[in-house]
Amino acid sequence: MSEQPKVSIFRKEHFNAAHRLHNAAWSDDKNKEIFGLCNNPNYHGHNYELIIQVTGTINPETGYVIDTKVLSDLIQKEVCKKFDHRNLNLDVPEFANLNPTAENIALVIYNKLRPNISDELDIKIKLYETERNFVEFPAN
């Protein structure tokens, strides 16, 4: 019996959010040294681009790996509506004690989406903080 080929489907979304990179255990000088302008006490914002990759076999009945409308609705509900036009440090409970770096934001997004997508499907989060800076989770 041959294994079914896997296909990846991608959904791109965006959200705008403010944040401040800060470690409360460090001095102001150390925070400025490590995080630079990203440590602005008045926060700063980004226009985040989010790409969700879902990989799996094609369902022979639907022709889909996953219905993109279902995926889009899930991303809107779990990410965009909760992060868009928010201050991540102040308005998003997951970041109350977690520094909202791009790495941590990607991990939080993964953890919000993973329970809602079949275990038979692999997911990967690609988050662009700027056009030149982005992260992926999981890394492999």
PAZAPA-4460 file (N, C-alpha, C; in steps of 0.05 Angstrom, whole numbers, plus 32768, in hexadecimal, padded with zeros to 4 digits):
% residues 140
    n_x    n_y    n_z   ca_x   ca_y   ca_z    c_x    c_y    c_z   seq   type   mol
   8011   7FE9   8000   8000   8000   8000   8012   8019   8000     1      M     A
   800D   802B   7FED   801E   8043   7FEC   8012   8059   7FFE     2      S     A
   8025   8069   8008   801D   807F   801A   8012   8096   8009     3      E     A
   7FFD   80A2   8013   7FF0   80B9   8005   8004   80D1   8005     4      Q     A
   8005   80DF   7FEF   8017   80F7   7FEE   800C   810D   8000     5      P     A
   801E   811C   800C   8016   8132   801D   8017   814C   800D     6      K     A
   8004   815E   8013   8002   8178   8006   8000   818D   801C     7      V     A
   800D   81A4   8018   800A   81BA   802B   7FF8   81CF   801F     8      S     A
   7FE7   81DA   8030   7FD6   81F0   8029   7FDE   8207   803B     9      I     A
   7FDC   8220   8031   7FE5   8237   8040   7FCE   824B   8042    10      F     A
   7FCB   8258   8059   7FB8   826E   805C   7FC7   8286   8068    11      R     A
   7FC5   829C   805A   7FD2   82B5   8063   7FBE   82C8   806F    12      K     A
   7FC4   82D2   8086   7FB4   82E6   8095   7FC6   82FC   809F    13      E     A
   7FBB   8310   80A9   7FCB   8325   80B5   7FBD   8331   80CD    14      H     A
   7FCD   833D   80DE   7FC2   834C   80F5   7FD6   8362   80FC    15      F     A
   7FCC   8377   8108   7FDD   838D   8112   7FDC   838D   8130    16      N     A
   7FF3   838F   813C   7FF4   838E   8159   800D   839D   8164    17      A     A
   800A   83A7   817C   8020   83B4   818A   802B   83A1   819F    18      A     A
   8044   83A6   81A6   8051   8396   81BB   8069   83A5   81C5    19      H     A
   8073   839B   81DB   808C   83A5   81E7   809C   838C   81EF    20      R     A
   80B5   838B   81E7   80C6   8375   81F0   80D4   837E   8209    21      L     A
   80CF   836F   821E   80D9   8377   8239   80DB   835F   824B    22      H     A
   80F0   835E   825A   80F3   834A   826F   80F3   8358   828A    23      N     A
   80DD   8354   8299   80DA   8362   82B3   80F0   835C   82C7    24      A     A
   80FD   8345   82C4   8113   833E   82D6   812D   834D   82D1    25      A     A
   812E   835B   82BA   8146   836A   82B3   8144   8387   82B9    26      W     A
   815A   8394   82BB   815B   83B1   82BF   8152   83BF   82A5    27      S     A
   814A   83D8   82A7   8143   83E8   828F   815A   83E9   827B    28      D     A
   8173   83EC   8286   818A   83ED   8274   818E   83D3   8265    29      D     A
   818B   83BC   8273   818E   83A2   8265   8178   839E   8250    30      K     A
   815F   83A6   8257   8149   83A3   8244   814F   83B4   822B    31      N     A
   8159   83CD   822F   815F   83DE   8218   8176   83D2   8208    32      K     A
   818A   83C7   8215   81A1   83BA   8208   8198   83A3   81F7    33      E     A
   8187   8391   8202   817F   8379   81F4   816A   837E   81DF    34      I     A
   8155   838E   81E6   813E   8391   81D4   813E   83AB   81C5    35      F     A
   814F   83BE   81CB   8151   83D7   81BC   8137   83E5   81B9    36      G     A
   8130   83EE   81A1   8118   83FD   819C   80FF   83ED   81A2    37      L     A
   8101   83D3   81A2   80EA   83C2   81A7   80E2   83C2   81C5    38      C     A
   80F3   83CF   81D5   80ED   83D1   81F2   80DF   83EC   81F9    39      N     A
   80D6   83FA   81E5   80C9   8414   81E9   80B2   8411   81FE    40      N     A
   80B3   8420   8214   809F   841E   8229   8082   8424   821F    41      P     A
   8080   8433   8209   8066   8439   81FD   805E   8426   81E7    42      N     A
   806D   8410   81E4   8067   83FB   81D1   806D   8404   81B4    43      Y     A
   806B   83F2   81A1   806E   83F7   8185   805F   83E1   8177    44      H     A
   8059   83E6   815D   8047   83D3   814F   8053   83C7   8136    45      G     A
   8046   83B2   812D   804E   83A4   8114   8035   839C   8105    46      H     A
   8038   839A   80EB   8023   838F   80D9   802C   8372   80D4    47      N     A
   8022   8360   80E4   802B   8344   80E3   801E   8336   80CB    48      Y     A
   802D   8326   80BD   8023   8314   80A8   8025   82F8   80B3    49      E     A
   8010   82E9   80B2   800F   82CE   80BD   8008   82BA   80A7    50      L     A
   8019   82A6   80A5   8014   8291   8091   8012   8276   80A1    51      I     A
   7FFB   8269   809E   7FF7   824F   80AA   7FF9   823A   8095    52      I     A
   800A   8227   8099   800E   8211   8086   8002   81F8   8093    53      Q     A
   7FF0   81EB   8084   7FE4   81D2   808E   7FEC   81BC   8079    54      V     A
   7FF7   81A6   8083   8001   8191   8072   7FF4   8177   8079    55      T     A
   7FEB   8169   8065   7FDF   814F   8069   7FD7   8142   804F    56      G     A
   7FC9   812C   8050   7FC0   811F   8038   7FA6   812B   802F    57      T     A
   7FA0   8128   8015   7F87   8133   8009   7F70   8120   8010    58      I     A
   7F5B   812B   801A   7F43   811C   8020   7F36   8115   8005    59      N     A
   7F33   80FB   7FFF   7F28   80F3   7FE5   7F0C   80FC   7FE0    60      P     A
   7EFC   8101   7FF5   7EE1   8109   7FF2   7EDE   8127   7FEB    61      E     A
   7EF0   8138   7FF7   7EEE   8154   7FF3   7F03   8160   7FE0    62      T     A
   7F19   8152   7FDE   7F30   815C   7FCF   7F40   8170   7FDE    63      G     A
   7F3A   8174   7FF8   7F47   8187   8009   7F5B   8179   801C    64      Y     A
   7F70   8187   8023   7F7F   8180   803B   7F70   818B   8053    65      V     A
   7F68   81A4   8051   7F56   81B1   8065   7F47   81C7   8055    66      I     A
   7F2F   81CB   805D   7F1E   81DF   8050   7F29   81FB   8058    67      D     A
   7F31   820A   8044   7F3E   8224   804A   7F2A   8237   8058    68      T     A
   7F11   8235   8053   7EFD   8246   8061   7EFD   823F   807F    69      K     A
   7EFE   8225   8085   7EFF   821D   80A1   7F19   8226   80AE    70      V     A
   7F2F   8224   80A0   7F49   822D   80AA   7F49   824B   80AE    71      L     A
   7F3E   825A   809B   7F3D   8277   809D   7F2C   8280   80B5    72      S     A
   7F15   8273   80B8   7F04   827A   80CF   7F12   8274   80EA    73      D     A
   7F20   825E   80EB   7F2F   8257   8103   7F44   826C   810A    74      L     A
   7F54   8274   80F6   7F69   8288   80FA   7F5D   82A3   8102    75      I     A
   7F47   82AA   80F6   7F39   82C3   80FD   7F30   82C2   811B    76      Q     A
   7F24   82AC   8122   7F19   82A9   813D   7F2F   82A8   8153    77      K     A
   7F44   8297   814E   7F58   8292   8162   7F6F   82A6   8162    78      E     A
   7F74   82B3   814C   7F8B   82C5   814A   7F83   82E2   8144    79      V     A
   7F79   82E6   812C   7F75   8302   8123   7F62   8311   8135    80      C     A
   7F4C   8306   813D   7F38   8314   814E   7F44   8319   816A    81      K     A
   7F57   8309   8172   7F63   830D   818D   7F7C   831E   818D    82      K     A
   7F8A   831F   8176   7FA4   832E   8175   7FA2   8348   8166    83      F     A
   7F90   834A   8152   7F8F   8361   8140   7F87   837B   814F    84      D     A
   7F98   838F   814B   7F94   83A9   8157   7F93   83A7   8176    85      H     A
   7FA5   8396   8180   7FA8   8393   819D   7FC4   8399   81A5    86      R     A
   7FC7   839E   81BE   7FE2   83A0   81CB   7FE6   8384   81D6    87      N     A
   7FF9   8375   81CA   7FFD   8359   81D2   8004   8357   81F0    88      L     A
   8014   8369   81FA   801C   8368   8216   8004   836C   8229    89      N     A
   7FF2   837D   8222   7FDC   8385   8234   7FC2   8378   822E    90      L     A
   7FBC   8371   8215   7FA2   8368   820D   7F9F   834A   8208    91      D     A
   7FB5   833C   8205   7FB5   8320   81FE   7FBF   830F   8216    92      V     A
   7FAE   8300   8223   7FB5   82F3   823C   7FCE   82E1   8239    93      P     A
   7FD2   82D5   8223   7FE9   82C3   821F   8004   82D2   8223    94      E     A
   8004   82EC   8220   801D   82FB   8222   801F   830B   823C    95      F     A
   800D   8305   824F   800F   8313   8269   802A   830E   8276    96      A     A
   8035   82F6   8273   804F   82EF   827F   8062   82E3   826A    97      N     A
   805D   82E8   8251   806D   82DD   823B   8075   82F4   8229    98      L     A
   808F   82F8   8225   8098   830D   8214   808E   8309   81F7    99      N     A
   8080   831C   81EC   8073   8318   81D1   8087   831C   81BA   100      P     A
   809C   830C   81BA   80AE   830B   81A3   80A0   82FD   818C   101      T     A
   80AB   8300   8174   809F   82F2   815D   809F   82D4   8162   102      A     A
   80B5   82CA   816F   80B6   82AD   8175   80A0   82A4   8187   103      E     A
   809B   82B4   819D   8086   82AD   81AF   806A   82B0   81A3   104      N     A
   8067   82C5   8193   804D   82C9   8186   8046   82B1   8174   105      I     A
   805A   82A7   8165   8056   8290   8153   804F   8277   8164   106      A     A
   805C   8273   817A   8056   825D   818B   803A   825E   8197   107      L     A
   8032   8276   81A0   8017   827A   81AA   8002   8274   8195   108      V     A
   8007   827E   817C   7FF4   8279   8166   7FF2   825B   8161   109      I     A
   8008   824D   8160   8008   8231   815C   7FF7   8223   8171   110      Y     A
   7FFC   822A   818A   7FED   821E   81A0   7FCF   8224   81A0   111      N     A
   7FC8   823B   8194   7FAB   8241   8192   7F9E   8231   817B   112      K     A
   7FAD   822C   8166   7FA2   821F   814E   7FA3   8200   8150   113      L     A
   7FB9   81F6   815B   7FBE   81D9   815B   7FA7   81C8   8166   114      R     A
   7F9A   81CF   817C   7F84   81BE   8186   7F6B   81BE   8174   115      P     A
   7F6A   81D1   8161   7F53   81D3   8150   7F56   81C7   8134   116      N     A
   7F6E   81BB   812F   7F74   81AF   8115   7F7B   8192   811A   117      I     A
   7F70   8181   8109   7F74   8164   810C   7F91   815D   8110   118      S     A
   7F95   814A   8122   7FB0   8140   8128   7FBD   8133   810F   119      D     A
   7FAD   812B   80FC   7FB7   811F   80E3   7FC5   8133   80D2   120      E     A
   7FC1   814D   80D8   7FCC   8163   80C8   7FE3   8170   80D7   121      L     A
   7FF8   8176   80C9   800E   8185   80D5   8009   81A3   80D0   122      D     A
   8010   81B4   80E3   800E   81D1   80DF   8028   81DE   80E4   123      I     A
   802D   81F4   80D6   8044   8205   80DA   803B   8222   80D9   124      K     A
   8047   8231   80EB   8041   824E   80ED   8059   825D   80E2   125      I     A
   8054   826F   80CF   8068   8282   80C6   805D   829E   80CC   126      K     A
   806C   82AD   80DC   8064   82C7   80E4   8078   82DC   80DC   127      L     A
   8070   82EF   80CB   8081   8305   80C3   807B   831C   80D5   128      Y     A
   8090   8325   80E4   808D   833D   80F4   8093   8356   80E3   129      E     A
   80A6   8353   80D1   80AB   8367   80BC   80B0   8357   80A2   130      T     A
   80B4   8366   808C   80B9   8358   8073   80D2   8347   8074   131      E     A
   80E5   834F   8085   80FF   8342   8086   8103   8330   809F   132      R     A
   80F1   8331   80B2   80F3   8321   80CB   80DB   8310   80CE   133      N     A
   80E0   82F5   80CE   80CA   82E3   80D3   80D3   82CA   80E1   134      F     A
   80C1   82BC   80ED   80C6   82A3   80FB   80B4   828D   80F2   135      V     A
   80BD   8274   80F6   80AD   825D   80F0   80AC   824B   8109   136      E     A
   8094   8240   810E   8091   822C   8123   807D   8217   8119   137      F     A
   8084   81FD   811D   809E   81F3   8126   80B4   81F7   8111   138      P     A
   80CC   81F6   811B   80E3   81FD   810A   80EA   81E8   80F5   139      A     A
   80E2   81D0   80F9   80E9   81BB   80E4   80D2   81B3   80D3   140      N     A
***
